[in-house]
Amino acid sequence: MRRFASLVAALAFVAQSVTLGMLAEGREAQRWRRAAIAVFVLGLVFFGWSWLTPFVDATWLNRSVILMLVVFGLTAVYATLLKNANIRFPDWTSAARSCVPWLLGAGILALFFCLGTEIWSQLDFGIVFINPLALVTIGAALLASVIACVIFAVSPNHDPLALSERGRMRYVYVAEVMLALLFLHVRLTMPWLFTGFIERFWPLVVMSIAFLGVVTSEALRRRKLLVLAQPLARSGAFLPLLPLLGFWIASSEVDFSVLLFIVGGLYGLLSVLRRSFGFGLLAAVAGNGGLWYMFQRTADYGFFQ
């Protein structure tokens, strides 16, 4: 009975958005439209929360998952219908565009709350206590965010913020961050997936990703898709810093000299593709570093000798 009352109350809240929309006239029309959209979103969030049982699964973690799902889902629907809606309902489309940053901000806060809760649970208990449905929902939302950001970057017609081409490159960086957060989510909730080869040779896995990013960026650059190519190239150039710095923090079975040689190879490839003296210099430094480190550990042939 309590759940039914909560559902009815949430639907009544959603219905208020229609009332506010009907008041959208005159000079204050845009404000009324934005208010109607805000009430509609809140009503959907309350509707999702009403399915939770108090003192059982109505935790703030589950609430944040529902909030994130509603916000990201509405943003995806808005981006999908943006082109047609801009033609048929330009006033409402303009009002919705001004609400999108707030929606995305709320979704990102909910996402970080979920991941923060997982990190806290891992540090305190050594295991993450999370409902399997919430686990899958967070992972699916992160994966969908990655795909959506790439679509927003490539297609101006689906960009909810109407950014320039240079501005749409930021979507690619956001997609990379979301991909990293997806990795963190899986690592925290399913640590058994990261045993064996990945645990012992993780620097090689990271460098493989860096090489893949560089090669992919070059292929995209030749296809004139600079909005994707430039962010991937920059990320691929900085990614080797992760295993170099992490080598002294997280143990692995990869020899540091071998790692430096691989990093030198990556920067050598970049120097050839970009005709860059700077990347060539970095390749030389990394290669010499690997050689010196190898000599330092050679019996009767130390560095100073």
The 8 nearest C-alpha neighbors of each residue, nearest first, counted from 0:
[[1, 3, 2, 4, 5, 6, 7, 52],
 [0, 2, 4, 3, 5, 6, 49, 52],
 [1, 3, 5, 4, 0, 49, 6, 50],
 [4, 2, 6, 0, 5, 1, 7, 49],
 [5, 3, 1, 7, 2, 6, 8, 0],
 [4, 6, 2, 8, 49, 3, 7, 9],
 [7, 5, 3, 9, 4, 8, 49, 46],
 [6, 8, 10, 4, 9, 5, 11, 3],
 [9, 7, 11, 5, 6, 10, 4, 12],
 [8, 10, 46, 12, 6, 11, 42, 45],
 [11, 9, 13, 7, 12, 8, 14, 6],
 [10, 12, 14, 8, 9, 13, 7, 15],
 [11, 13, 9, 42, 15, 10, 14, 8],
 [14, 12, 42, 39, 10, 15, 11, 16],
 [13, 15, 11, 16, 12, 17, 10, 18],
 [16, 14, 18, 12, 17, 13, 19, 11],
 [15, 17, 35, 19, 14, 39, 18, 38],
 [18, 16, 20, 15, 19, 14, 21, 35],
 [19, 17, 15, 21, 20, 16, 22, 14],
 [20, 18, 16, 35, 22, 21, 17, 31],
 [21, 19, 17, 23, 22, 18, 35, 32],
 [20, 22, 18, 19, 23, 17, 24, 31],
 [21, 23, 19, 20, 24, 31, 18, 28],
 [24, 22, 28, 31, 20, 21, 32, 29],
 [25, 23, 28, 22, 27, 26, 21, 31],
 [24, 26, 28, 27, 23, 29, 22, 31],
 [25, 27, 28, 24, 29, 30, 23, 31],
 [28, 26, 30, 25, 29, 31, 24, 23],
 [27, 29, 23, 24, 31, 25, 30, 26],
 [30, 28, 32, 31, 27, 94, 33, 23],
 [31, 29, 33, 27, 32, 28, 34, 23],
 [30, 32, 34, 23, 28, 29, 33, 19],
 [33, 31, 29, 35, 34, 30, 20, 23],
 [34, 32, 36, 30, 35, 31, 94, 37],
 [33, 35, 31, 37, 32, 36, 30, 38],
 [36, 34, 16, 32, 19, 38, 33, 37],
 [35, 37, 39, 33, 34, 38, 40, 32],
 [38, 36, 34, 40, 39, 35, 33, 41],
 [39, 37, 41, 35, 40, 36, 16, 42],
 [38, 40, 13, 36, 42, 16, 37, 41],
 [41, 39, 43, 37, 42, 38, 36, 44],
 [42, 40, 44, 38, 43, 39, 45, 37],
 [41, 43, 13, 45, 39, 12, 40, 44],
 [42, 44, 46, 40, 41, 45, 47, 39],
 [43, 45, 41, 47, 46, 42, 66, 48],
 [46, 44, 48, 42, 47, 9, 43, 49],
 [47, 45, 43, 9, 49, 44, 48, 6],
 [48, 46, 44, 45, 49, 50, 65, 43],
 [47, 49, 45, 50, 46, 51, 62, 44],
 [48, 50, 46, 5, 51, 47, 6, 45],
 [51, 49, 48, 47, 52, 2, 46, 6],
 [52, 50, 57, 49, 48, 56, 53, 47],
 [51, 53, 55, 57, 56, 54, 50, 2],
 [52, 54, 57, 55, 51, 56, 58, 49],
 [55, 53, 57, 56, 52, 58, 51, 59],
 [56, 54, 53, 52, 57, 58, 51, 61],
 [55, 57, 58, 52, 51, 54, 53, 61],
 [56, 58, 51, 53, 52, 55, 54, 61],
 [59, 57, 60, 61, 56, 62, 55, 54],
 [58, 60, 62, 61, 63, 57, 64, 113],
 [59, 61, 63, 58, 62, 113, 64, 116],
 [62, 60, 64, 58, 63, 59, 65, 57],
 [61, 63, 59, 65, 60, 64, 66, 48],
 [62, 64, 66, 109, 60, 65, 61, 59],
 [65, 63, 61, 67, 62, 66, 68, 60],
 [64, 66, 68, 62, 63, 67, 69, 47],
 [67, 65, 63, 69, 64, 68, 44, 70],
 [66, 68, 106, 64, 70, 65, 69, 109],
 [67, 69, 65, 71, 66, 70, 72, 64],
 [70, 68, 72, 66, 67, 71, 73, 65],
 [71, 69, 67, 73, 72, 68, 106, 102],
 [72, 70, 74, 68, 73, 69, 67, 75],
 [71, 73, 69, 75, 74, 70, 68, 76],
 [74, 72, 76, 70, 75, 71, 77, 69],
 [75, 73, 77, 71, 72, 76, 78, 70],
 [74, 76, 72, 78, 73, 77, 79, 71],
 [77, 75, 73, 79, 74, 78, 80, 72],
 [76, 78, 74, 80, 75, 79, 81, 73],
 [79, 77, 157, 81, 75, 76, 159, 80],
 [78, 80, 76, 77, 81, 157, 75, 82],
 [81, 79, 77, 78, 83, 82, 84, 76],
 [82, 80, 78, 84, 79, 83, 77, 85],
 [81, 83, 85, 84, 156, 80, 86, 157],
 [84, 82, 86, 85, 81, 80, 87, 88],
 [83, 85, 81, 87, 88, 86, 82, 80],
 [86, 84, 89, 82, 83, 88, 92, 87],
 [85, 87, 83, 84, 88, 89, 82, 81],
 [86, 88, 84, 85, 89, 83, 92, 90],
 [89, 87, 84, 91, 85, 90, 86, 92],
 [88, 90, 85, 92, 91, 86, 93, 87],
 [91, 89, 93, 92, 88, 94, 29, 85],
 [90, 92, 94, 93, 88, 89, 95, 32],
 [93, 91, 89, 95, 90, 94, 85, 88],
 [94, 92, 96, 90, 91, 95, 89, 97],
 [93, 95, 91, 97, 92, 96, 33, 29],
 [94, 96, 92, 98, 97, 93, 91, 99],
 [97, 95, 93, 99, 98, 94, 92, 159],
 [96, 98, 94, 95, 99, 93, 100, 33],
 [99, 97, 95, 96, 101, 100, 102, 94],
 [98, 100, 102, 96, 101, 97, 103, 95],
 [101, 99, 103, 102, 98, 104, 97, 96],
 [102, 100, 104, 99, 98, 103, 105, 97],
 [103, 101, 99, 105, 104, 100, 70, 106],
 [102, 104, 106, 100, 105, 101, 99, 107],
 [105, 103, 101, 107, 102, 106, 100, 108],
 [104, 106, 108, 102, 103, 107, 101, 109],
 [107, 105, 67, 103, 109, 104, 108, 70],
 [106, 108, 110, 104, 109, 105, 103, 111],
 [109, 107, 105, 111, 110, 106, 112, 104],
 [110, 108, 63, 112, 106, 107, 111, 67],
 [109, 111, 107, 113, 112, 108, 106, 114],
 [110, 112, 114, 108, 113, 109, 115, 107],
 [111, 113, 115, 109, 110, 114, 116, 108],
 [114, 112, 110, 116, 111, 115, 60, 109],
 [113, 115, 117, 111, 116, 112, 118, 110],
 [116, 114, 112, 118, 117, 113, 111, 119],
 [117, 115, 119, 113, 114, 118, 112, 120],
 [116, 118, 114, 120, 115, 119, 127, 121],
 [119, 117, 121, 115, 120, 116, 122, 114],
 [120, 118, 116, 122, 121, 117, 123, 115],
 [119, 121, 117, 123, 127, 118, 122, 124],
 [122, 120, 125, 126, 118, 127, 119, 124],
 [121, 123, 119, 120, 125, 124, 118, 126],
 [124, 122, 120, 121, 125, 119, 126, 118],
 [123, 125, 126, 121, 120, 122, 127, 119],
 [126, 124, 121, 122, 123, 120, 127, 119],
 [127, 125, 121, 124, 120, 128, 188, 187],
 [126, 128, 120, 121, 117, 188, 129, 187],
 [129, 127, 126, 130, 120, 117, 188, 121],
 [130, 128, 127, 131, 134, 133, 117, 188],
 [129, 131, 133, 132, 134, 128, 61, 135],
 [132, 130, 134, 133, 135, 129, 136, 128],
 [131, 133, 135, 134, 130, 136, 129, 137],
 [132, 134, 136, 130, 131, 135, 137, 129],
 [135, 133, 131, 132, 137, 136, 130, 138],
 [134, 136, 138, 132, 133, 137, 139, 131],
 [137, 135, 133, 139, 138, 134, 140, 132],
 [138, 136, 140, 134, 139, 135, 133, 141],
 [137, 139, 135, 141, 136, 140, 181, 142],
 [138, 140, 142, 136, 141, 137, 143, 135],
 [139, 141, 143, 137, 138, 142, 136, 144],
 [142, 140, 144, 138, 143, 139, 181, 177],
 [141, 143, 139, 145, 144, 140, 138, 146],
 [142, 144, 140, 146, 145, 141, 139, 147],
 [145, 143, 147, 141, 142, 146, 148, 140],
 [144, 146, 174, 142, 148, 143, 147, 177],
 [147, 145, 143, 149, 144, 148, 150, 142],
 [146, 148, 144, 150, 149, 145, 143, 151],
 [149, 147, 151, 170, 145, 150, 146, 174],
 [148, 150, 152, 146, 147, 151, 171, 153],
 [151, 149, 147, 153, 152, 148, 154, 146],
 [152, 150, 158, 148, 154, 149, 157, 153],
 [151, 153, 167, 149, 150, 170, 154, 148],
 [152, 154, 150, 151, 149, 155, 226, 227],
 [153, 155, 156, 151, 157, 150, 152, 158],
 [156, 154, 158, 157, 151, 153, 161, 152],
 [157, 155, 154, 158, 82, 81, 151, 78],
 [158, 156, 78, 155, 151, 154, 81, 159],
 [157, 159, 151, 155, 161, 160, 156, 78],
 [160, 158, 78, 161, 157, 96, 99, 77],
 [159, 161, 158, 162, 96, 99, 100, 97],
 [162, 160, 158, 159, 163, 155, 156, 157],
 [163, 161, 166, 160, 167, 164, 158, 155],
 [162, 164, 166, 165, 167, 161, 155, 168],
 [165, 163, 167, 166, 226, 162, 168, 152],
 [166, 164, 168, 167, 163, 226, 169, 162],
 [165, 167, 163, 162, 168, 164, 169, 170],
 [166, 168, 152, 164, 169, 165, 170, 162],
 [169, 167, 226, 170, 166, 165, 171, 152],
 [168, 170, 172, 167, 171, 166, 173, 165],
 [169, 171, 173, 148, 168, 167, 172, 152],
 [172, 170, 174, 169, 173, 168, 149, 175],
 [171, 173, 175, 169, 174, 170, 176, 230],
 [172, 174, 170, 176, 171, 175, 177, 169],
 [173, 175, 145, 171, 177, 172, 176, 148],
 [176, 174, 178, 172, 173, 177, 179, 171],
 [175, 177, 173, 179, 178, 174, 180, 172],
 [178, 176, 180, 174, 179, 175, 141, 145],
 [177, 179, 181, 175, 176, 180, 174, 182],
 [178, 180, 182, 176, 181, 177, 175, 183],
 [181, 179, 183, 177, 182, 178, 184, 176],
 [182, 180, 178, 184, 179, 183, 141, 177],
 [181, 183, 179, 185, 180, 184, 186, 178],
 [182, 184, 180, 186, 181, 185, 187, 179],
 [185, 183, 181, 187, 186, 182, 180, 188],
 [184, 186, 182, 188, 189, 187, 183, 181],
 [187, 185, 183, 190, 184, 189, 188, 182],
 [188, 186, 184, 185, 189, 190, 183, 117],
 [187, 189, 185, 186, 127, 190, 184, 126],
 [188, 190, 185, 191, 186, 187, 192, 193],
 [191, 189, 186, 192, 193, 187, 188, 185],
 [190, 192, 193, 189, 194, 186, 188, 195],
 [193, 191, 190, 194, 189, 186, 185, 195],
 [194, 192, 191, 190, 197, 198, 195, 186],
 [193, 195, 198, 191, 192, 197, 196, 190],
 [194, 196, 198, 197, 199, 193, 192, 200],
 [195, 197, 199, 198, 200, 194, 201, 193],
 [198, 196, 201, 200, 199, 193, 195, 194],
 [197, 199, 194, 195, 196, 201, 193, 200],
 [198, 200, 251, 196, 252, 197, 201, 195],
 [201, 199, 197, 202, 203, 251, 196, 198],
 [200, 202, 197, 204, 203, 198, 199, 205],
 [203, 201, 205, 242, 204, 200, 206, 253],
 [204, 202, 206, 201, 205, 200, 207, 253],
 [205, 203, 201, 207, 202, 206, 208, 200],
 [206, 204, 202, 208, 207, 203, 201, 209],
 [205, 207, 209, 203, 208, 204, 210, 202],
 [208, 206, 204, 210, 209, 205, 203, 211],
 [207, 209, 211, 205, 206, 210, 212, 204],
 [208, 210, 235, 206, 212, 207, 211, 238],
 [211, 209, 207, 213, 212, 208, 214, 206],
 [212, 210, 208, 214, 209, 213, 215, 207],
 [211, 213, 209, 215, 235, 210, 214, 231],
 [214, 212, 216, 210, 232, 235, 215, 211],
 [215, 213, 217, 211, 216, 212, 210, 218],
 [214, 216, 218, 212, 217, 213, 211, 219],
 [217, 215, 228, 219, 213, 218, 232, 214],
 [216, 218, 220, 214, 215, 219, 213, 221],
 [217, 219, 215, 221, 216, 220, 214, 222],
 [220, 218, 222, 216, 224, 228, 221, 217],
 [221, 219, 223, 217, 222, 228, 218, 225],
 [220, 222, 218, 223, 219, 217, 224, 216],
 [221, 223, 219, 220, 224, 218, 225, 217],
 [222, 224, 220, 221, 225, 219, 228, 226],
 [225, 223, 219, 226, 220, 222, 227, 228],
 [224, 226, 228, 227, 220, 223, 229, 219],
 [225, 227, 168, 224, 228, 229, 164, 152],
 [228, 226, 225, 224, 229, 230, 231, 171],
 [227, 229, 216, 225, 219, 220, 231, 230],
 [228, 230, 232, 231, 225, 227, 233, 226],
 [231, 229, 233, 232, 228, 227, 234, 171],
 [232, 230, 234, 228, 229, 216, 233, 212],
 [231, 233, 235, 229, 213, 216, 230, 234],
 [234, 232, 236, 230, 235, 231, 229, 237],
 [235, 233, 231, 237, 236, 232, 238, 230],
 [234, 236, 209, 232, 238, 212, 233, 213],
 [235, 237, 233, 234, 238, 232, 239, 209],
 [236, 238, 234, 235, 239, 240, 233, 241],
 [237, 239, 235, 240, 241, 236, 234, 209],
 [240, 238, 241, 237, 242, 206, 262, 243],
 [239, 241, 243, 238, 242, 237, 244, 245],
 [240, 242, 239, 244, 243, 238, 245, 237],
 [243, 241, 245, 202, 246, 244, 240, 239],
 [244, 242, 240, 246, 241, 245, 239, 258],
 [245, 243, 241, 246, 242, 240, 247, 248],
 [244, 246, 242, 248, 247, 243, 249, 241],
 [247, 245, 243, 244, 242, 248, 249, 250],
 [246, 248, 245, 249, 244, 250, 243, 242],
 [249, 247, 245, 246, 250, 244, 242, 251],
 [250, 248, 246, 245, 247, 251, 242, 201],
 [249, 251, 246, 248, 247, 252, 199, 245],
 [252, 250, 199, 253, 200, 249, 201, 198],
 [251, 253, 199, 200, 254, 250, 201, 198],
 [254, 252, 251, 200, 255, 258, 202, 257],
 [253, 255, 257, 256, 258, 252, 251, 259],
 [254, 256, 258, 257, 259, 253, 289, 246],
 [257, 255, 289, 259, 258, 254, 293, 292],
 [258, 256, 260, 254, 255, 259, 261, 289],
 [257, 259, 255, 261, 256, 260, 262, 254],
 [260, 258, 289, 262, 256, 285, 261, 257],
 [259, 261, 263, 257, 286, 258, 262, 289],
 [262, 260, 264, 258, 263, 259, 257, 265],
 [263, 261, 259, 265, 264, 260, 258, 266],
 [264, 262, 282, 285, 260, 266, 286, 261],
 [263, 265, 267, 261, 262, 266, 268, 260],
 [264, 266, 268, 262, 267, 263, 269, 261],
 [265, 267, 282, 269, 263, 278, 268, 264],
 [268, 266, 264, 270, 282, 265, 269, 279],
 [267, 269, 265, 271, 266, 270, 264, 272],
 [270, 268, 266, 272, 271, 267, 273, 278],
 [269, 271, 275, 278, 279, 267, 274, 273],
 [272, 270, 274, 268, 269, 273, 267, 275],
 [271, 273, 269, 270, 274, 268, 217, 275],
 [272, 274, 275, 270, 271, 269, 278, 268],
 [275, 273, 271, 270, 272, 276, 269, 278],
 [274, 276, 270, 273, 277, 278, 279, 271],
 [275, 277, 279, 278, 280, 270, 274, 281],
 [278, 276, 280, 279, 275, 281, 270, 282],
 [277, 279, 270, 281, 266, 280, 275, 276],
 [280, 278, 276, 282, 270, 277, 281, 267],
 [279, 281, 283, 277, 278, 282, 276, 284],
 [282, 280, 278, 284, 283, 279, 285, 277],
 [283, 281, 263, 266, 279, 267, 285, 280],
 [282, 284, 280, 286, 281, 285, 287, 279],
 [283, 285, 281, 287, 282, 286, 288, 280],
 [286, 284, 263, 288, 282, 259, 283, 287],
 [287, 285, 283, 260, 289, 263, 288, 284],
 [286, 288, 290, 284, 289, 285, 283, 291],
 [289, 287, 285, 291, 286, 290, 284, 292],
 [288, 290, 256, 259, 292, 286, 287, 291],
 [289, 291, 287, 293, 288, 292, 294, 286],
 [292, 290, 294, 288, 293, 289, 295, 287],
 [291, 293, 295, 289, 290, 294, 256, 288],
 [292, 294, 290, 291, 295, 296, 256, 289],
 [295, 293, 297, 291, 296, 292, 301, 302],
 [294, 296, 301, 302, 292, 293, 297, 291],
 [297, 295, 294, 293, 298, 301, 292, 300],
 [298, 296, 294, 300, 295, 301, 299, 293],
 [297, 299, 300, 296, 301, 295, 294, 293],
 [300, 298, 301, 297, 304, 296, 295, 294],
 [301, 299, 297, 298, 304, 294, 302, 295],
 [302, 300, 295, 304, 294, 303, 297, 299],
 [301, 303, 295, 304, 294, 291, 300, 292],
 [304, 302, 301, 300, 295, 294, 291, 299],
 [303, 301, 302, 300, 299, 295, 294, 297]]
